[in-house]
Amino acid sequence: MRKAFNFYRSYFDVFSELGSDKEKIAFISALLDKQFLGVDPINLVGAVKMAYISQRHSIDQQVKGWEAKTGKPLNYPSVGGSVPPSVPPSVQEEGKEEGKEQEKSIDQFGTFWETYGVKKSKHKTKLLWAKMSEETKSKILAAVPAYVASTPDLKFRKHPTTYLNGRCWEDEIEIRKLTPYEEKLKTLGI
């Protein structure tokens, strides 16, 4: 039987961002069920679902490490019952509208991630994204294409977390003019 797991600071940070006590309890319950029983939560919605998804990689890595160390799969309940734990119906109903907003936010993050092009620290970038208002996210999505166009070489583009933390979507975009030589190469398709 598994006796302990690492409780990462990120778990607490995500827990602290949840609004209601019901959401916090549902998140911690899902976290514990996965860590000790190897059971993926069912029926998570809204902010609780986003919170769990944002931490799933860390949880999965810990479970894999335990399984590798002990040679036992972690997919059995340690105390009676055969029905996997689930989120109470009151939390399910409460979060349906919020769930739609979270799905929209995930779609928006996917758009940002693909458009931005620098694929580094996705987890940290996603956490920053989740903390932003819808208005800010819209501004970012509107500004990113111009920034990307101004930095076609990825090695000169800012790290995505730097871009978000620095509110770089508010910066002026400087478009560098091509030298006559670069212009000629461009017309030749080189």
C-alpha positions in Angstrom: 0.0 0.0 0.0 1.3 3.4 -0.9 1.9 5.5 2.3 3.0 8.9 1.0 3.4 11.2 -2.0 5.1 14.5 -2.7 2.7 17.4 -2.3 4.1 20.0 -4.8 3.7 23.7 -4.4 1.9 23.8 -7.7 -0.9 21.7 -6.1 -1.3 24.3 -3.4 -1.1 27.2 -5.9 -3.9 25.7 -8.1 -5.9 24.8 -5.0 -5.7 28.5 -3.8 -7.0 29.7 -7.1 -10.3 27.7 -6.8 -13.2 29.8 -5.7 -15.5 27.7 -3.5 -14.8 25.2 -0.8 -16.7 22.6 -2.8 -14.3 23.1 -5.7 -11.3 22.9 -3.4 -12.6 19.7 -1.8 -13.3 18.1 -5.3 -9.8 19.0 -6.4 -8.1 17.5 -3.3 -10.3 14.4 -3.5 -9.4 13.9 -7.2 -5.7 14.4 -6.3 -5.8 11.9 -3.5 -7.8 9.4 -5.5 -5.3 9.5 -8.3 -2.2 9.4 -5.9 -3.3 6.6 -3.7 -5.8 4.6 -5.7 -4.6 5.2 -9.2 -8.2 6.2 -10.1 -8.8 9.0 -12.6 -11.6 11.3 -11.4 -14.8 11.2 -13.3 -17.3 14.0 -13.8 -15.0 16.9 -13.0 -16.3 20.1 -14.4 -15.3 23.8 -14.7 -12.4 25.1 -12.7 -12.0 21.8 -10.9 -11.4 20.0 -14.1 -9.0 22.6 -15.3 -7.1 22.5 -12.0 -6.8 18.7 -12.2 -5.7 18.8 -15.8 -3.0 21.4 -15.0 -1.5 19.0 -12.4 -2.1 15.6 -14.1 1.4 15.3 -15.5 3.0 15.7 -12.1 0.6 13.2 -10.6 1.1 10.7 -13.4 4.9 10.9 -13.0 4.6 10.3 -9.2 2.4 7.3 -9.8 4.7 5.9 -12.5 7.7 6.3 -10.2 5.9 4.5 -7.4 4.9 1.7 -9.7 8.4 1.4 -11.1 9.9 1.3 -7.5 7.5 -1.3 -6.1 6.7 -3.3 -9.3 3.0 -3.1 -8.4 0.3 -1.3 -10.5 -1.6 1.4 -8.5 -5.1 0.7 -9.7 -6.8 -0.9 -6.8 -8.9 0.6 -4.0 -7.1 0.0 -0.7 -10.2 0.2 1.5 -13.4 -1.6 0.4 -15.7 -0.8 -2.5 -15.3 -1.2 -6.2 -16.9 2.0 -7.5 -14.4 4.7 -8.4 -14.8 8.0 -6.5 -16.6 10.8 -8.2 -17.4 14.5 -7.7 -20.7 15.1 -5.8 -23.6 16.1 -8.0 -23.9 19.5 -6.4 -20.4 20.4 -7.6 -21.2 18.9 -11.1 -24.2 21.1 -11.5 -22.6 24.2 -10.1 -19.7 24.1 -12.5 -21.5 23.4 -15.9 -21.4 27.0 -17.0 -18.0 27.5 -15.7 -16.9 24.4 -17.5 -17.9 25.9 -20.8 -15.8 29.0 -20.0 -12.8 26.8 -19.1 -13.2 24.8 -22.3 -13.1 28.2 -24.2 -10.1 29.2 -22.2 -8.3 25.9 -23.1 -9.2 26.5 -26.8 -7.8 30.0 -26.5 -4.6 28.8 -25.0 -4.3 26.3 -27.8 -4.6 29.1 -30.3 -2.0 31.2 -28.4 0.4 28.2 -28.1 0.2 27.3 -31.8 0.3 30.9 -33.0 3.2 31.9 -30.8 5.4 29.1 -32.1 8.0 28.9 -29.2 7.2 25.6 -27.6 8.8 25.9 -24.2 7.4 25.5 -20.7 3.9 24.7 -21.8 2.8 23.8 -18.3 4.0 27.1 -16.8 2.6 29.0 -19.7 -0.8 27.4 -19.3 -0.9 28.2 -15.6 -0.1 31.9 -16.4 -2.8 31.8 -19.1 -5.4 30.4 -16.7 -4.9 33.3 -14.3 -5.6 36.0 -16.9 -9.0 37.6 -17.5 -11.0 37.0 -20.7 -10.4 40.6 -21.8 -6.6 40.2 -21.4 -6.6 36.8 -23.3 -8.5 38.5 -26.1 -5.9 41.3 -26.2 -3.1 38.8 -26.3 -4.6 36.8 -29.1 -5.1 40.0 -31.1 -1.4 41.1 -30.5 0.4 37.8 -31.0 0.2 37.6 -34.8 1.9 41.0 -35.2 4.6 40.0 -32.7 5.2 36.7 -34.4 5.5 38.5 -37.8 8.0 40.9 -36.3 10.2 38.0 -35.0 10.2 35.4 -37.8 13.3 33.8 -36.4 12.3 31.8 -33.3 15.6 32.4 -31.6 14.8 36.1 -31.3 11.3 35.5 -30.0 10.7 35.8 -26.2 10.0 32.8 -24.1 6.2 32.5 -23.8 6.3 32.9 -20.0 8.4 36.0 -20.5 5.9 37.3 -23.0 3.0 36.8 -20.7 4.7 37.9 -17.4 6.0 41.0 -19.1 2.7 42.0 -20.6 4.6 42.2 -23.9 1.3 42.3 -25.9 1.1 45.9 -24.8 4.5 46.7 -26.4 5.0 48.6 -29.6 5.9 46.3 -32.4 9.0 47.3 -34.4 9.1 45.9 -37.9 12.7 45.7 -39.1 13.1 46.7 -42.7 15.0 44.4 -44.9 18.3 45.5 -46.3 18.5 45.7 -50.1 20.4 42.4 -50.1 17.8 40.7 -47.9 15.1 42.1 -50.1 16.8 40.6 -53.2 17.1 37.2 -51.5 13.5 37.3 -50.6 12.3 38.0 -54.1 14.5 35.1 -55.3 12.8 32.9 -52.7 16.0 32.3 -50.8 
